[in-house]
Amino acid sequence: MNGLKIKDSEMKPTREQVIAWAREASNGILSYDAEGEWRLSQKEVERFAILAYEAGRAAENEACIRDCNGIDLIGADDCAAAIRARREYG
């Protein structure tokens, strides 16, 4: 996901991120209807949903790791390590 991550500071994607996901989902070519709205095929909508889900999941993982690292409790390091491992193995 080439730079299409959701910013950790905000869990809501920017307009630019949504446009980038739409372009990536449609192989770089967005088509428009008569009103100027995007038109995506069912396959492209499915790809868009996967891109958005993965970006959100990655942002949530980073936020959880940051939270685990920010507390001084026994097991917090294990918590952060477990989240990192889940990120690597999907």
PyMOL commands that set and color helices and strands:
alter all, ss='L'
color gray80, all
select helices_A, chain A and resi 15-25+42-69+76-89
alter helices_A, ss='H'
color red, helices_A
select strands_A, chain A and resi 31-32+38-39
alter strands_A, ss='S'
color yellow, strands_A
deselect
rebuild
show_as cartoon
